[in-house]
């Protein structure tokens, strides 16, 4: 074979190899592009899915969110005056007929003065302890000194319900409710062992007394 013929055959072989490599490269690129599309397609489909959002907020109406006010339950009415009137209070110390004077005097401190006065409940005398704006009458019952009465003496002190000497009749009835007894301007609220007596003159409170019932204590 001549030299020129060998060169021609070699060139043909090289050309065929280059053509084969070109075709193989094109097929490989096409396959890679196809795989790339397949890998991105799930992401694309996910971004197009509408995911519902759950919310407890009310749906807006005309661009305004309406917030409902919390419901308020009404409690049953209570009788604020039932039995509470029997306790007087001074400087945070509660005093009621039937209380032992040892505790009362310990909490109140020394009185302005003490003296004896004829008892309005029992035979004999009561020992009277005089404080600013009120007096406490005490008697010995079953060997113990017991509070038998509390008398408010001026307008400087008031009952826990806000009633004092000089308060109006309407304010008194609003604070204590209807009395158990009423006799010629004397209003009385009764309990098992004590009573509250308020005297009203010309629609104005003139005296306030907390009294032990005579039947509840014996000397």
LOTORVEX-788531 format. One record per residue (C-alpha): residue in three letters; residue number from 0; x, y, z. Coordinates in pm, 1 decimal. Each point is the difference from the previous one (the first is absolute). Layout:
// residues N
resn/resi/xx/yy/zz
ALA/NUM/X/Y/Z .
...
***
This chain:
// residues 219
resn/resi/xx/yy/zz
UNK/0/0.0/0.0/0.0 .
UNK/1/136.1/340.4/-91.3 .
UNK/2/75.0/264.7/259.0 .
UNK/3/-281.7/231.6/-119.5 .
UNK/4/-255.8/-276.4/24.3 .
UNK/5/99.9/-78.3/361.0 .
UNK/6/-41.0/367.6/95.4 .
UNK/7/-349.6/9.0/-154.7 .
UNK/8/-112.0/-308.2/195.0 .
UNK/9/138.4/146.4/322.8 .
UNK/10/-186.4/325.8/-53.0 .
UNK/11/-327.7/-188.8/-59.8 .
UNK/12/44.0/-197.2/322.4 .
UNK/13/75.3/318.0/200.8 .
UNK/14/-303.8/173.7/-149.2 .
UNK/15/-225.3/-293.3/94.5 .
UNK/16/134.7/1.2/355.5 .
UNK/17/-59.5/373.6/34.7 .
UNK/18/-352.5/-36.5/-136.8 .
UNK/19/-74.4/-282.2/244.6 .
UNK/20/133.3/203.9/291.9 .
UNK/21/-212.3/298.3/-105.6 .
UNK/22/-315.7/-212.5/-16.9 .
UNK/23/78.0/-160.5/339.4 .
UNK/24/57.3/341.9/158.1 .
UNK/25/-331.0/132.2/-135.1 .
UNK/26/-187.9/-301.4/136.6 .
UNK/27/165.8/40.9/342.8 .
UNK/28/-88.9/372.2/19.6 .
UNK/29/-361.9/-70.8/-94.3 .
UNK/30/-24.2/-267.9/269.4 .
UNK/31/141.7/236.6/264.9 .
UNK/32/-249.3/271.5/-91.6 .
UNK/33/-286.5/-247.7/29.0 .
UNK/34/114.4/-109.1/347.3 .
UNK/35/30.9/362.6/107.9 .
UNK/36/-360.8/67.0/-100.5 .
UNK/37/-122.2/-310.3/184.0 .
UNK/38/184.9/103.0/318.9 .
UNK/39/-139.9/354.7/5.2 .
UNK/40/-354.9/-90.4/-94.6 .
UNK/41/-101.9/-125.1/349.3 .
UNK/42/112.7/329.4/151.0 .
UNK/43/-196.7/191.4/-256.5 .
UNK/44/-311.3/-202.6/71.9 .
UNK/45/39.8/56.1/373.4 .
UNK/46/18.8/375.8/-37.8 .
UNK/47/-324.7/-4.3/-193.8 .
UNK/48/-195.3/-188.5/272.0 .
UNK/49/-236.6/212.6/209.3 .
UNK/50/55.3/-92.3/364.9 .
UNK/51/-298.3/90.2/217.9 .
UNK/52/86.3/211.5/306.3 .
UNK/53/-199.3/-71.2/313.5 .
UNK/54/-76.1/300.7/218.5 .
UNK/55/-220.3/67.6/300.3 .
UNK/56/-34.3/365.3/-90.5 .
UNK/57/-335.7/111.2/-140.4 .
UNK/58/-16.8/63.4/-371.1 .
UNK/59/46.8/368.8/-80.1 .
UNK/60/-303.1/190.7/-117.3 .
UNK/61/74.4/295.6/-228.3 .
UNK/62/355.6/4.5/121.5 .
UNK/63/-94.2/17.3/370.5 .
UNK/64/58.5/-281.2/246.9 .
UNK/65/-280.1/-15.4/255.3 .
UNK/66/106.2/-105.6/348.8 .
UNK/67/-282.0/-119.6/218.3 .
UNK/68/-6.4/124.7/359.5 .
UNK/69/31.7/-272.4/266.6 .
UNK/70/-328.7/-112.9/140.1 .
UNK/71/-75.3/109.0/352.8 .
UNK/72/-205.3/-226.2/217.7 .
UNK/73/-223.6/163.0/252.5 .
UNK/74/29.5/-135.9/349.7 .
UNK/75/-306.2/-53.1/207.4 .
UNK/76/-80.4/298.3/222.8 .
UNK/77/105.8/-33.6/359.2 .
UNK/78/-138.1/158.3/311.0 .
UNK/79/283.5/227.6/108.0 .
UNK/80/-177.0/111.4/317.1 .
UNK/81/-113.1/-336.0/135.6 .
UNK/82/171.5/-39.0/338.0 .
UNK/83/296.7/222.3/-87.2 .
UNK/84/-145.2/296.7/190.9 .
UNK/85/69.7/-166.1/336.1 .
UNK/86/374.5/76.7/-15.2 .
UNK/87/145.6/345.8/65.3 .
UNK/88/358.2/79.9/-99.7 .
UNK/89/250.9/258.8/120.0 .
UNK/90/363.2/28.2/-112.5 .
UNK/91/-30.7/-342.4/-162.1 .
UNK/92/-124.2/-159.6/323.8 .
UNK/93/-338.2/-172.8/-17.3 .
UNK/94/-231.7/31.7/299.8 .
UNK/95/-335.5/-169.2/45.7 .
UNK/96/-230.7/-71.8/293.6 .
UNK/97/107.7/-330.2/152.1 .
UNK/98/373.9/51.0/-59.4 .
UNK/99/236.3/-49.1/293.3 .
UNK/100/136.7/333.1/120.1 .
UNK/101/347.0/-143.3/58.3 .
UNK/102/52.1/-33.2/-375.9 .
UNK/103/-177.6/328.0/-82.6 .
UNK/104/207.8/205.9/244.2 .
UNK/105/321.3/-171.6/-108.5 .
UNK/106/-65.0/95.6/-362.5 .
UNK/107/-141.9/349.2/60.8 .
UNK/108/241.7/112.3/267.8 .
UNK/109/-78.5/207.8/305.7 .
UNK/110/-330.2/193.0/4.3 .
UNK/111/-22.2/372.0/68.9 .
UNK/112/-183.0/-75.2/324.0 .
UNK/113/-207.9/-263.5/179.5 .
UNK/114/-299.4/36.3/227.7 .
UNK/115/-304.0/-190.7/121.1 .
UNK/116/-351.1/59.7/-126.5 .
UNK/117/-336.7/-166.0/69.0 .
UNK/118/-40.1/-292.6/-238.6 .
UNK/119/-265.0/26.2/-268.1 .
UNK/120/-12.8/-380.5/-27.2 .
UNK/121/58.3/-147.9/344.7 .
UNK/122/-42.7/92.0/362.6 .
UNK/123/290.0/193.7/143.8 .
UNK/124/266.9/202.0/-178.1 .
UNK/125/201.0/-40.1/-318.8 .
UNK/126/362.7/102.1/-29.9 .
UNK/127/26.0/262.2/-276.2 .
UNK/128/317.6/41.3/-210.0 .
UNK/129/12.3/338.5/-171.8 .
UNK/130/184.9/28.5/-334.6 .
UNK/131/8.3/276.0/-263.1 .
UNK/132/-343.8/1.1/-161.2 .
UNK/133/-144.4/-305.9/175.2 .
UNK/134/-48.1/-176.7/331.2 .
UNK/135/1.7/-368.4/91.8 .
UNK/136/-215.2/-131.7/282.8 .
UNK/137/122.5/-319.8/164.6 .
UNK/138/-142.6/-237.5/258.3 .
UNK/139/125.1/-312.2/172.9 .
UNK/140/-181.3/-305.3/-140.0 .
UNK/141/93.9/-352.5/108.6 .
UNK/142/312.8/135.6/163.8 .
UNK/143/123.7/185.0/-312.7 .
UNK/144/-21.0/367.8/-88.5 .
UNK/145/-211.8/17.3/-315.4 .
UNK/146/-89.1/285.8/-234.6 .
UNK/147/-375.8/56.1/35.5 .
UNK/148/-37.5/323.8/-197.5 .
UNK/149/178.3/243.0/-230.8 .
UNK/150/-126.8/359.9/-27.2 .
UNK/151/118.5/244.1/-266.0 .
UNK/152/24.2/340.9/167.8 .
UNK/153/83.8/244.5/-281.3 .
UNK/154/37.7/33.0/-376.5 .
UNK/155/376.4/-65.5/3.7 .
UNK/156/-53.2/-376.1/-34.8 .
UNK/157/-228.9/-200.8/-223.3 .
UNK/158/-123.1/-353.8/-43.7 .
UNK/159/175.7/-232.3/-247.4 .
UNK/160/-290.8/78.1/-234.7 .
UNK/161/90.9/371.0/2.2 .
UNK/162/-279.9/127.3/225.7 .
UNK/163/74.6/252.5/275.1 .
UNK/164/-190.4/235.5/224.6 .
UNK/165/-135.1/264.1/-237.3 .
UNK/166/-49.9/-237.5/-296.2 .
UNK/167/-332.7/25.9/-182.4 .
UNK/168/-286.9/-243.6/40.3 .
UNK/169/20.9/-99.3/-367.6 .
UNK/170/373.0/-76.7/26.2 .
UNK/171/-62.1/-206.3/312.7 .
UNK/172/-270.7/-210.2/-165.6 .
UNK/173/215.7/-43.5/-309.3 .
UNK/174/289.2/-124.7/214.3 .
UNK/175/-192.5/-232.6/233.2 .
UNK/176/-318.2/-83.0/-189.2 .
UNK/177/-344.4/-11.4/152.8 .
UNK/178/3.0/-37.6/380.8 .
UNK/179/-162.3/-283.8/190.3 .
UNK/180/-183.7/252.5/218.4 .
UNK/181/-85.7/368.4/-23.8 .
UNK/182/-158.0/201.3/281.4 .
UNK/183/-26.9/379.9/-6.7 .
UNK/184/335.2/66.7/-165.3 .
UNK/185/177.5/-294.8/164.3 .
UNK/186/123.2/-257.1/-253.0 .
UNK/187/108.1/-343.2/125.1 .
UNK/188/179.5/-287.2/-175.4 .
UNK/189/-10.5/-328.3/192.2 .
UNK/190/222.2/-307.0/13.3 .
UNK/191/-7.8/-304.2/226.4 .
UNK/192/213.1/159.6/271.6 .
UNK/193/30.6/371.3/-80.3 .
UNK/194/-172.6/299.0/-156.1 .
UNK/195/89.0/323.2/-174.3 .
UNK/196/-211.4/297.8/105.5 .
UNK/197/12.4/329.1/-191.8 .
UNK/198/-207.2/301.5/99.9 .
UNK/199/-93.4/247.4/-274.1 .
UNK/200/-127.8/351.9/71.2 .
UNK/201/-103.4/232.2/-284.7 .
UNK/202/137.8/-245.2/-259.0 .
UNK/203/344.7/8.6/163.9 .
UNK/204/170.2/-273.9/202.4 .
UNK/205/34.0/112.4/363.7 .
UNK/206/127.2/-317.9/171.5 .
UNK/207/145.2/-340.4/-91.5 .
UNK/208/12.2/-286.9/251.4 .
UNK/209/115.7/-360.8/-19.9 .
UNK/210/-168.9/-195.1/282.2 .
UNK/211/12.9/-352.7/135.7 .
UNK/212/-344.5/-151.6/46.2 .
UNK/213/-75.6/-49.5/368.0 .
UNK/214/-109.0/-359.2/-62.5 .
UNK/215/342.4/-94.6/-140.9 .
UNK/216/199.4/69.1/316.4 .
UNK/217/-49.2/-49.3/373.1 .
UNK/218/219.5/139.2/274.4 .
***
